[in-house]
């Protein structure tokens, strides 16, 4: 039986291969981290918008209630209309954010596609 010697990888070849692998993993992690930071900023901005809208909505509804107690139906109707418009505008912002989220996650799947 003949002996077959397999070529051995040089230490430099192994080091280069490992360095490329580590560099690729770090690059991927950097991209993921930066996207998460951006999403975090967007979510904080949305949270602030929802809190502000909630305060304004409460003000409109309390104003409408007070107007009804004093018999000023026209003012109450104006406050209710303002509350409806506020809800509509917040809904539009929410739909915009949802669309942006969908575009981001369709362009960059969360699970890697493995060959094989």
N, C-alpha and C positions, 0 to 999 in steps of 0.2 A: 504494500500500500504506500502510495506516495504522500509525502507531507506537503500540504499547501499552506503557504504563508500568506496571510491576509495583510494587505498594506495597513500600517498603523497611522493614525492621524497624528500629526505633529502637535506639540503643546501649543504652538502659535495658532494652528487651525482651530483647536478646541477653544482657546481663549477668544478668538475672533467670533466664532459661532455663538458662544455664550454671551459675549458683549452685545452682539446684534440682537439676540433674543431679549436680553434685559433692556436694551435701548428701545426696542419695539414695545415692550410691556410698559415702560415708563411713559413713552409717547402716548399710548392708548389711555393710560391712567390720567395723564395731564389733560387730554381732551375731555374725558369723562368728568373730571373735577371741574373744569372751566364751564362746561355745560350745566353742571349741577349748581354752581355758584350763580350763573345767570338765571336759571329757573328759580332759585331761592329768592333772588332780587325781585323777579316778577311776582312771585307768590306774596312776598311782603308788601309790594305795591298794591296788589289786589286786596289783601287783607285790610290795608289802610283805607282803600276806596270803599270796601263793604262797611267798615266801621263808620266812616263819614256819612255814607248813604243811609245807614241805619239811624244815625242821629238826626239827619235831615228828615227822614220818613217819620220818625217819632214826633218831631216838631210839627210837621204838616198835619199829622193825625190828631195831635193834641190841640192844635190850632183849630181844626175843623170841629172837634168836640166842643171847644170853648165857644166857637161861633154859633153852634147849634144851641148851646145853653142860653146864649144871649138873644137868640132868635134871628141872627144874621145868616139867613140861608145862602145868600149870594156869596158871602165870604167863605162859608163852609164848603160850598161847591168849588170855589177857586182852590181851596186848600186840598180838597180831594183830587182835583184835576192835577195839581202840582205833585201830589203823591203818586198818582198813576204815571205821570211823565217821568218821575224819578225812577220808578220801578222799571219802566220801559228802557230808559237809558242804561241802567245797571245791567239789564238783561242783554242789551247790545254789546256792552263791554265784556260780559261773561262769554257770549258767543264768539267774539273776536279772540279772546284768550283760549277758548276751547279749540278753535280752528288753528291757532298758532301751535298749540300743543300737539294736535294731530299731525300737522305738517312736520314738525320736528321729529316726532317718533316714527313716522312713516319713512322719512329720509334716513333715519338712523335706527335700525331695529335694535331692540333691547337684548335680544339673544343672538349670539354670533352664529353664522351659518358655517357648519363644519363640512368639509369635503368628505365624501366616502359613502 
